[in-house]
Amino acid sequence: MKLRSDAFMDGSLIPVKYTCQGDDMNPALKWDGAPEGTKSFALIVDDPDAPMGTWIHWLVKGIPSNAREIKEDSVPGIEVGNSFGSEPYGGPCPPSGTHRYFFKLYALDVEMLDADNSDDFYIEAEKHKIAEAFLMGRYKKS
């Protein structure tokens, strides 16, 4: 499976528009190569460079199996609480330095993850994944 965005290339800078210094909206994502047997997708957006440990920016479950894109500033499934203490997408907002932001898409063997918090989300996504794809962007506040 391959994940990409028209907003930024893998490993490049995430445009300000998608951060706390811009419109704080999710970038559009597209993918292909979903394996046979995919019943749904889940998405994790996180920052492993956060000073207090991995910071979760967005968790989405129940993305339909026939989906091949997430539109800009949209909610493609059911959002689960993030590290900001809310459910919507929270864009990159590093306290200092350049951080990496991973967009992780999982093809799953279930229609819906049994996860209502971030800990369960990670466990269930790993348990039910049949394929995964990653896209990494970087951001530093100006």
DRENVEXVO-600815 format. One record per residue: x, y, z of N, C-alpha, C in turn. Coordinates in nm, 4 decimals, padded with zeros to 6 digits. Each point is the difference from the previous one (the first is absolute). Layout:
residues N
      n_u      n_v      n_w     ca_u     ca_v     ca_w      c_u      c_v      c_w
        X        Y        Z        X        Y        Z        X        Y        Z
...
end
This chain:
residues 142
      n_u      n_v      n_w     ca_u     ca_v     ca_w      c_u      c_v      c_w
  00.0847 -00.1165  00.0000 -00.0847  00.1165  00.0000  00.0899  00.1237  00.0000
 -00.0418  00.1038 -00.0684  00.0782  00.1237 -00.0118 -00.0889  00.1176  00.0391
  00.0508  00.0859  00.0891 -00.0715  00.1181  00.0467  00.0733  00.1243 -00.0484
 -00.0753  00.0989 -00.0485  00.0623  00.1224 -00.0501 -00.0942  00.1186  00.0227
  00.0551  00.1176 -00.0185 -00.0781  00.1231  00.0108  00.0457  00.0966 -00.1078
 -00.0938  00.0740 -00.0560  00.0356  00.1056 -00.0948  00.0529  00.1228  00.0741
 -00.0192  00.0050  00.1327  00.0416  00.1155  00.0797  00.1492 -00.0005  00.0307
  00.0589 -00.1187  00.0156  00.1428 -00.0099  00.0307  00.0508 -00.1390 -00.0362
  00.1280 -00.0060 -00.0313  00.0652 -00.1265 -00.0339  00.0493 -00.0669  00.1282
  00.0161 -00.1305 -00.0051  00.0524 -00.0740  00.1142  00.1356  00.0578  00.0411
  00.0127  00.0346  00.1272  00.1246  00.0532  00.0529  00.0166  00.1504 -00.0120
 -00.0944  00.0668 -00.0670  00.0135  00.1448 -00.0208 -00.0780  00.0789  00.1057
  00.0064  00.1321 -00.0112 -00.0700  00.0875  00.0941 -00.1502  00.0008 -00.0258
 -00.0756 -00.0038  00.1085 -00.1457  00.0101 -00.0077 -00.0349  00.1483 -00.0138
 -00.0827  00.0368 -00.0975 -00.0371  00.1406 -00.0168 -00.0695  00.0568  00.1243
  00.0257  00.1266  00.0282 -00.0548  00.0689  00.1176 -00.1518 -00.0156  00.0089
 -00.0667 -00.0024 -00.1133 -00.1462 -00.0123 -00.0056 -00.0524 -00.1134  00.0879
  00.0754 -00.1086  00.0124 -00.0454 -00.1199  00.0713  00.0486 -00.0054  00.1443
  00.0501  00.1118  00.0521  00.0591  00.0043  00.1336 -00.0767  00.0964  00.0907
  00.0443  00.0055  00.1265 -00.0618  00.0917  00.0966  00.0257  00.1461 -00.0353
  00.0964  00.0259 -00.0864  00.0287  00.1372 -00.0421 -00.0760  00.0388 -00.1268
 -00.0774 -00.0942 -00.0515 -00.0789  00.0240 -00.1202 -00.1467 -00.0279  00.0274
 -00.0639 -00.0743 -00.0906 -00.1423 -00.0313  00.0131 -00.0258 -00.1234  00.0857
  00.1059 -00.0712  00.0380 -00.0109 -00.1181  00.0872 -00.0990 -00.1026 -00.0552
  00.0096 -00.0263 -00.1293 -00.0870 -00.0980 -00.0654  00.0843 -00.1156 -00.0520
 -00.0634 -00.1163 -00.0106  00.0737 -00.1158 -00.0502  00.0288  00.0136 -00.1493
  00.1189 -00.0447 -00.0413  00.0303 -00.0020 -00.1433 -00.0748 -00.1142 -00.0678
 -00.0199  00.0129 -00.1286 -00.0584 -00.1091 -00.0777  00.1014 -00.1133 -00.0091
 -00.0489 -00.1229  00.0091  00.0833 -00.1195 -00.0120 -00.0616 -00.0921 -00.1035
  00.0848 -00.0717 -00.0725 -00.0458 -00.0981 -00.0987  00.0816 -00.1266  00.0167
 -00.0605 -00.1144 -00.0323  00.0736 -00.1261  00.0078 -00.0499 -00.0976 -00.1047
  00.0846 -00.0969 -00.0265 -00.0347 -00.1097 -00.0895  00.0683 -00.1263  00.0509
 -00.0344 -00.1113 -00.0614  00.0622 -00.1266  00.0366 -00.0586 -00.0653  00.1232
 -00.1237  00.0344  00.0355 -00.0633 -00.0646  00.1156 -00.0175 -00.1486 -00.0292
  00.0361 -00.0850  00.0953 -00.0078 -00.1435 -00.0251 -00.1433 -00.0530 -00.0006
 -00.0173 -00.1121 -00.0671 -00.1277 -00.0697  00.0019 -00.0313 -00.0367  00.1445
 -00.1247  00.0103  00.0366 -00.0393 -00.0315  00.1368 -00.0052  00.1205  00.0915
  00.0338  00.1187 -00.0525 -00.0078  00.1215  00.0812 -00.1467  00.0303  00.0294
 -00.0329  00.0104  00.1293 -00.1374  00.0303  00.0409 -00.0173  00.1444  00.0443
  00.1096  00.0664  00.0335 -00.0025  00.1424  00.0333  00.1434  00.0493  00.0094
  00.0126  00.1305  00.0187  00.1309  00.0617  00.0223 -00.0048  00.0784  00.1305
  00.1173  00.0182  00.0586  00.0156  00.0872  00.1166  00.1203  00.0890 -00.0261
 -00.0027  00.1192  00.0562  00.1079  00.0960 -00.0195  00.0499  00.0509  00.1345
  00.1311  00.0030  00.0140  00.0658  00.0590  00.1164  00.0928  00.1091 -00.0516
 -00.0065  00.1177  00.0606  00.0961  00.1067 -00.0280  00.0665  00.0325  00.1329
  00.1323 -00.0216  00.0065  00.0684  00.0255  00.1268  00.1387  00.0595 -00.0193
  00.0524  00.0503  00.1107  00.1297  00.0677  00.0056  00.0865 -00.0721  00.1026
  00.0947 -00.0836 -00.0449  00.0850 -00.0724  00.0945  00.1086  00.0866  00.0633
  00.0148  00.1235 -00.0469  00.1058  00.0884  00.0499 -00.0469  00.0922  00.1126
 -00.1241 -00.0138  00.0424 -00.0524  00.0847  00.1075  00.0781 -00.0256  00.1288
  00.0250  00.1047  00.0783  00.0842 -00.0145  00.1195 -00.0543 -00.0961  00.1056
 -00.1306 -00.0165  00.0086 -00.0599 -00.0867  00.1020 -00.0358 -00.1377 -00.0560
  00.0534 -00.0364 -00.1153 -00.0360 -00.1258 -00.0652 -00.0879  00.0282 -00.1201
 -00.0369 -00.1049 -00.0706 -00.0778  00.0150 -00.1232 -00.1279  00.0797  00.0246
 -00.0204  00.1019 -00.0826 -00.1180  00.0861  00.0085 -00.0933 -00.0378 -00.1136
 -00.1241 -00.0304  00.0355 -00.0981 -00.0454 -00.0986 -00.0786  00.1198 -00.0520
  00.0037  00.0195 -00.1314 -00.0674  00.1131 -00.0635 -00.1360 -00.0361 -00.0583
 -00.0187 -00.1257 -00.0378 -00.1284 -00.0396 -00.0593 -00.0102 -00.1508 -00.0013
 -00.1161 -00.0504  00.0408 -00.0322 -00.1425 -00.0077 -00.1357 -00.0119 -00.0675
 -00.0068 -00.0792 -00.1063 -00.1259 -00.0191 -00.0723 -00.0179 -00.1485 -00.0271
 -00.1160 -00.0524  00.0367 -00.0325 -00.1403 -00.0273 -00.1257 -00.0050 -00.0867
 -00.0281 -00.1190 -00.0549 -00.1210 -00.0176 -00.0794  00.0021  00.0677 -00.1355
  00.1182  00.0232 -00.0548  00.0089  00.0541 -00.1362 -00.0413 -00.1131 -00.0943
 -00.0992  00.0206 -00.0868 -00.0527 -00.1085 -00.0831  00.1060 -00.0695 -00.0858
 -00.0209 -00.1280 -00.0217  00.0968 -00.0818 -00.0747  00.0150  00.0434 -00.1452
 -00.1011  00.0658 -00.0559  00.0095  00.0447 -00.1398  00.0608  00.1400 -00.0129
  00.0323  00.0631  00.1121  00.0619  00.1332 -00.0035  00.1430 -00.0105 -00.0513
  00.0419  00.0990 -00.0764  00.1380  00.0075 -00.0478  00.0574  00.1398  00.0189
 -00.0752  00.0831  00.0728  00.0496  00.1340  00.0293 -00.0720  00.0575  00.1208
  00.0667  00.0954  00.0615 -00.0589  00.0830  00.1044  00.0137  00.1424 -00.0515
 -00.1104  00.0668 -00.0130  00.0029  00.1365 -00.0533  00.0527  00.0973  00.1054
  00.0570  00.1089 -00.0481  00.0481  00.1056  00.0882 -00.1141  00.0484  00.0896
  00.0314  00.0233  00.1276 -00.0950  00.0545  00.0969 -00.1292 -00.0813  00.0052
  00.0137 -00.1322  00.0117 -00.1168 -00.0875  00.0052  00.0147 -00.1004  00.1140
 -00.1099 -00.0654  00.0318 -00.0010 -00.1057  00.1009 -00.0434 -00.1279 -00.0709
  00.0950 -00.0897 -00.0302 -00.0294 -00.1171 -00.0816 -00.0597 -00.1186  00.0751
 -00.0072  00.0092  00.1322 -00.0507 -00.1109  00.0804 -00.0343  00.0511  00.1386
  00.0210 -00.0840  00.0999 -00.0294  00.0361  00.1389  00.1295  00.0401  00.0692
  00.0020  00.1216  00.0519  00.1197  00.0501  00.0674  00.0028 -00.0467  00.1454
  00.1209 -00.0279  00.0477  00.0229 -00.0428  00.1380  00.0911  00.1042  00.0640
 -00.0115  00.0189  00.1299  00.0746  00.1037  00.0709  00.1490  00.0011 -00.0275
  00.0559  00.1203 -00.0106  00.1429  00.0171 -00.0268  00.0699  00.0596  00.1224
  00.1253  00.0308 -00.0120  00.0770  00.0535  00.1130 -00.0381  00.1430  00.0368
 -00.0742  00.0685 -00.0866 -00.0482  00.1342  00.0315 -00.1215 -00.0058  00.0926
 -00.0524 -00.1220  00.0229 -00.1182 -00.0156  00.0833 -00.1285  00.0212 -00.0766
  00.0071 -00.0120 -00.1315 -00.1180  00.0153 -00.0848  00.0051 -00.1063 -00.1088
 -00.0946  00.0038 -00.0907 -00.0035 -00.0998 -00.1064  00.0437  00.0510 -00.1367
 -00.0257  00.1252 -00.0354  00.0374  00.0433 -00.1347  00.1509 -00.0010 -00.0230
  00.0354  00.0054 -00.1268  00.1399  00.0122 -00.0397  00.0621  00.1200  00.0696
  00.1186 -00.0203  00.0547  00.0793  00.1087  00.0565  00.1306  00.0056 -00.0763
  00.0236  00.1061 -00.0701  00.1173  00.0091 -00.0865  00.1315  00.0103  00.0740
  00.1098 -00.0170 -00.0721  00.1334  00.0131  00.0586  00.0150  00.1326  00.0739
  00.0612 -00.0075  00.1182  00.0162  00.1191  00.0835  00.1149 -00.0247  00.0983
  00.1199 -00.0298 -00.0505  00.1093 -00.0375  00.0901  00.0424  00.1152  00.0911
  00.0296 -00.0296  00.1271  00.0420  00.1057  00.0915  00.1361  00.0591 -00.0369
  00.0866 -00.0824 -00.0578  00.1314  00.0485 -00.0443  00.0591 -00.0983 -00.1000
  00.0843  00.0502 -00.0863  00.0683 -00.0857 -00.0963 -00.0912 -00.0561 -00.1078
  00.0605 -00.0810 -00.0861 -00.0730 -00.0662 -00.1072 -00.0456 -00.1366  00.0483
 -00.1274 -00.0290 -00.0188 -00.0554 -00.1300  00.0379 -00.0440 -00.0749 -00.1249
 -00.0059 -00.1329  00.0136 -00.0510 -00.0871 -00.1061 -00.1450 -00.0358  00.0325
 -00.0832 -00.0005 -00.1024 -00.1410 -00.0343  00.0152 -00.0307 -00.1163 -00.0927
 -00.0442 -00.1105  00.0591 -00.0274 -00.1210 -00.0757 -00.1496 -00.0161 -00.0214
 -00.0384 -00.0147 -00.1259 -00.1361 -00.0328 -00.0394  00.0036 -00.1498 -00.0293
 -00.0692 -00.0791  00.0818  00.0060 -00.1459 -00.0090 -00.1380 -00.0532 -00.0353
 -00.0094 -00.0634 -00.1141 -00.1263 -00.0570 -00.0456  00.0067 -00.1515  00.0130
 -00.1017 -00.0571  00.0622 -00.0064 -00.1442  00.0202 -00.1191 -00.0571 -00.0755
  00.0230 -00.1039 -00.0805 -00.1077 -00.0794 -00.0574 -00.0313 -00.1068  00.1042
 -00.1276 -00.0145  00.0330 -00.0397 -00.0863  00.1111 -00.0898 -00.1149 -00.0438
  00.0005 -00.1054  00.0821 -00.0849 -00.1163 -00.0262 -00.1328  00.0074  00.0755
 -00.0324  00.1164  00.0555 -00.1278  00.0235  00.0680 -00.0608  00.1301 -00.0532
 -00.1332  00.0100  00.0089 -00.0664  00.1210 -00.0483  00.0164  00.1180  00.0951
  00.0214 -00.0299  00.1294  00.0128  00.1068  00.0984  00.0915 -00.0460  00.1129
  00.0996  00.0793  00.0312  00.0860 -00.0296  00.1146 -00.0798  00.0178  00.1286
  00.0221 -00.0891  00.0950 -00.0610  00.0115  00.1320  00.0946  00.0831  00.0857
 -00.0013  00.1297 -00.0232  00.0947  00.0895  00.0667 -00.0636  00.1366  00.0203
 -00.0075  00.0412  00.1255 -00.0564  00.1303  00.0315  00.1010  00.0930  00.0655
  00.1260 -00.0438  00.0053  00.1070  00.0847  00.0525  00.1276 -00.0321 -00.0764
  00.1004  00.0828  00.0159  00.1214 -00.0148 -00.0809  00.0758 -00.1292  00.0291
  00.0066 -00.0421  00.1258  00.0716 -00.1241  00.0321 -00.0628 -00.1189 -00.0708
 -00.1325 -00.0122  00.0107 -00.0700 -00.1101 -00.0664  00.0118  00.0111 -00.1516
 -00.0016  00.1217 -00.0514  00.0073  00.0217 -00.1444  00.1285 -00.0599 -00.0568
  00.1126  00.0308  00.0619  00.1287 -00.0527 -00.0472  00.0028 -00.1523  00.0075
 -00.0475 -00.0557  00.1109  00.0002 -00.1458  00.0194 -00.0889 -00.0678 -00.1035
 -00.1217  00.0498 -00.0153 -00.0953 -00.0606 -00.0931  00.0448  00.0150 -00.1458
  00.0570  00.1136 -00.0347  00.0483  00.0200 -00.1372  00.1100 -00.1008 -00.0324
  00.0917 -00.0208  00.0924  00.1076 -00.0986 -00.0213 -00.0567 -00.1412 -00.0101
 -00.0981 -00.0293  00.0828 -00.0593 -00.1343  00.0048 -00.0743 -00.0345 -00.1296
 -00.0646  00.0998 -00.0595 -00.0865 -00.0263 -00.1157  00.0573  00.0456 -00.1341
  00.1214  00.0513 -00.0025  00.0544  00.0499 -00.1267  00.0363 -00.1155 -00.0931
 -00.0313  00.0200 -00.1276  00.0442 -00.0943 -00.1026  00.0980  00.0687 -00.0953
  00.0053  00.1318  00.0091  00.0999  00.0785 -00.0742  00.0064  00.1379  00.0640
  00.1118  00.0692 -00.0245  00.0152  00.1353  00.0522  00.0826  00.0828 -00.0970
 -00.0198  00.1292  00.0072  00.0759  00.0934 -00.0831  00.0271  00.1246  00.0829
  00.1146  00.0623 -00.0256  00.0411  00.1162  00.0775  00.0361  00.1161 -00.0912
 -00.0229  00.1190  00.0520  00.0436  00.1233 -00.0638  00.0521  00.0878  00.1127
  00.1200  00.0532 -00.0153  00.0589  00.0813  00.1060  00.0264  00.1402 -00.0520
 -00.0441  00.0972  00.0789  00.0289  00.1392 -00.0296  00.0682  00.0638  00.1193
  00.0657  00.1124 -00.0233  00.0723  00.0702  00.1069 -00.0589  00.1396  00.0173
  00.0158  00.0512  00.1235 -00.0447  00.1373  00.0228  00.0777  00.0624  00.1147
  00.0305  00.1285 -00.0158  00.0632  00.0821  00.1034 -00.0718  00.1332 -00.0011
 -00.0397  00.0468  00.1173 -00.0661  00.1303  00.0075  00.0948  00.1099 -00.0447
 -00.0572  00.0996 -00.0673  00.0828  00.1125 -00.0446 -00.0049  00.1128  00.1008
end
